[in-house]
Amino acid sequence: MAKLKKVAGMLAAATLMSMSPQPATAAGKAFDFEFTAIDGDPMPLSEFKGKAVLVVNTASLCGFTGQYAGLQELYQSRADKGLVVIGVPSNNFGNQEPGTEEEIAEFCEARYQVTFPMTEKVDVVGDNAHPFYRWISAELGERRAPRWNFYKYLISPEGAVVGSWPSTTKPTAKTITAEVDKLLAGQ
């Protein structure tokens, strides 16, 4: 009888666990996700298959906003070799991206001559985080999810996350450029 109660208890626990919300699991590739471009057009990441992609959550009123210049430099110097930089405006940290998509695009163009693709403004953390960023958190763990603006994620030409860096790492830092160059060389 004790054995029967134990089995019944285990079954009850398993049933409760299956009814409880489960944490997101890392599945798929970066290229399974889609953003909306800052101009409103669809931006499926699948259009970047075969390229190295650096995805960065951005903000116009942040102490790290000057990194737009480094992102543009990195993009310009390696775009012809297969690098794509994608800026993802977000207002999640310190209300530092309060503008509209039009205002953000104008600011980036006028101030930093940004020519790399930009998405519409999205959440990168929290319950409303864009699915790409939920995937990043599932892939790398919550501690490597964005903690502030200008977190950087390097995606391989096959769609896997192969590097991540915090706000304090400049886009042109050797730690980033070495990883980008390794991907672009096909290693």
N, C-alpha and C positions, 0 to 999 in steps of 0.2 A: 504494500500500500504506500509506503514511504517513497518507493521508486516511482510509482504512478503520480504521486503529488509533485515530485521533483520534475518529472517530464511535463506535467500540466503547467507547472510554474514557468518552465523554460519556454513552452509554446506561447504562453500568455505574454511573456517578456518579448519574444520574437515578434508577436503580433503588434504589440505596442510600439516596438522599434520601427516596424515597417510602416506604421501609421504616422510616426513622427516625421517632421520635415528633416530631410537629410541634407548634409552640407553639399555644396556644389563640388562636383568632381572635375578634374582636369580631363577634358575629352576634346578631340578635334585639334584643329590647327588654327593659327591666326587668320588664315585665309578663308575660314568659315564665317567670318563676321563682316558686317557692313556698317559703315558710318554714312551720314549724310554730309556732303561737302558744304563748306561755308556758304556757297552760292545756292544751296538747296538741291543740287543734283545728287543722285545716289553715288556712293563711293564704296563699292564692294572691295574688300581687301584682296579678293581673289584676282583683281586686275594687276596686282603686284607680285603674283607668283613668279618665282625665278629671280627675284631681286632681293637684296638685303633691305630691310625696312626698319627705320628708327622711329618709334612712336613716342611722342612727348606731350604730356599734359601741360598746357601753357596758360599764362595769365598776363594781362597788359599792365597791371598796377603792382607788380611784385618786385621785390628786391632782386630777383633772378631774371627779370624781364630782359635784361641786356643779353641773355643767352640766345635770344632770337638771332643776333648777329653771328654767333658761333654756329648755330644750327644752319643758317643760310650759307656760311662759309663751307661747312662740312658737306652740305648738299651740292653746292656749286662745284666743289673740287672732286666729287665722286659720282655725280649723277650719271655721267657718260659711261661710268664703269658698272652701273647697276644699283646705286644706292637711292632709296627714296626716303625722305624725311617727311613725317606727317605730324603736324601740329594739331593738338586736340584741346581747344579752349575749354576751361572749366572754371566755375565760380565756387568750387567746394572749399577753398582755403582762404579765409580772411576777406571774403567778398572782393577779391582782387581782379575779377573779370565780370564787371556788372554790365558791360555794353552789349549791344545787339550784334548779330553776325556782321552786319554791314559796318558798324563802327569798329569791330575787331579787325576785319579785313583792311579797312582804310588805315587804321593805326599801324598794322604790320607792314603794309606796303609803303606807306609814307616814311615811317620811322626806321624800318630795318630792311626795306626792299625785299621782303619775303616773296619768293617765287615757288617754294615747296607747297604741296597740298595742305590745306587746312580743313578741318571738319567743322560742323556746327558745334555750338557750345553744348557740352554734355556733362553729366555727373560722372566722376571717375571713382568715387567711393560711396558707401552707404547703400541703402535699400534700392535707390534708383540708379545705381551705377550702370553704365553702358555694359552690355554683355561682354564686350572685349575685355573690359577691366575686371569683370567678375571672373572671366577665364584666366586672366593674368594672376589674380589672387589665388585661384584654385591651382594653377600651375606652379607658382613660386611660393605660395603661403602668404597669409595675411600680413606678415611683417615686412614683405617686400612690395605690398600694394603702395600706391602713392601716399605719401605722408604730407606732401606739400606740392606746390607747382614745380614743373620742370623735372619730373621723374622721367627717366629714359628707359625704353625697352627695345632691345635689338631682336629682330625677327629674322630667322634664316630664310634663304630662298625656298626652303621646303615648308616653311610656316611654323617652325618651332621657336620658342623663346630661348635665345642663347646668351643673353646678357641683360643686366639691369643696373642702373646707376641712380643715385639720389640727386636731389636738387644741387647739392654742393659740387658735383662733378660737372665741369664744363664740357660742352659738346665736342670741343677740340682737344680734350685731354687725351694723353697717350693711351690710357686704359680703354677709351672708347674707340679711338682711331685704329688702334692695333687690332681690335676685334672686328671692326668694320672691314679693314683691309684684308684680314684673314678670310672673311666670308667672300669678299669680292674676288679674291684669288682662287676661290674654290677649295679651300683647305678645310 
